[in-house]
Amino acid sequence: MSELTAIFLSMAIINNFILARFLGLCPFFGVSKKLGNAISMGFAVTLVMLIA
C-alpha cells in the first residue's frame, strides 16, 4: 500500500507533465500581446524550469 501511495505522490507532484505544460503555456497567454514582454517572460520561464 505504501508503495502505491509513493507512486501516486510521485506522479502527482514530481513528475506531473500536465502541470509542466501548463507552466509553459501560462506566460504565453498572459503576455503575448507585446513581443518584448513575451520574449522576456519566455526566457524567465525557461530558466526557472531548467533550474527546477
Secondary structure, DSSP 4 states (H G I P E B T S, - for coil): -HHHHHHHHIIIIIS-HHHHHHHHHHHHHHHTTSHHHHHHHHHHHHHHHHH-
